[in-house]
Amino acid sequence: MNYWSVPHLWPGSTIVCIGGGPSLIADQIDAVHRAGVHVIAVNDAYRLAPWADVLYAADLRWWQRNQGVPGFAGLKVTLDATMPIEFKDIKVLRRTGNDGLECDPGGLRTGGNGGYQAINMAVHLGAAKILLIGYDMRFAVKDNQTRTHWFGEHPDRATTKGDRACWLRFFPTLVAPLAAIGIRVVNCTPGSA
């Protein structure tokens, strides 16, 4: 496998990571777009922000379901080392553990979810400040339905309460490493768990 190393493209910048939580709405995306900041869209968030700088999705089945997102013009990045040759434009990083922050730009810590991984990637890209939207980490009632994502559920896997519990236990392991290198993270997600 030919692993990629994230270039330090935007030193000292503000980077917005857009997750897929049920609170995500078009007005937030429009505000981010107007702000002119760098953006990492996680999984299906690219559908609301097709102009994002980076599309990040960890799982091969997501990339397969979306045929490698051929129309996306920015960087496409994954952690899945089994990426088929037809998706040669998707950069692959190494998995280097579950918790904490990976400082080697050739890898990411997973935290059990793509939103966590996007924070680590923002660090590699040079962020001084990271803003989070769509990072609910909880179920919400939207359109009279309980939802885990703004678009509903992934067609091949439902999110469970166990998933949420796993995700939530890893986020605190980012706090000290991020503080040690002077990166501020602001969760702008209303009602985030």
Helices and strands as residue ranges (DSSP letters): E 13-18, H 26-35, E 38-42, G 43-47, E 54-56, H 60-65, E 75-78, G 85-87, E 90-92, E 94-95, E 107-108, H 114-125, E 127-133, E 140-142, E 145-147, H 161-170, H 172-180, E 184-187
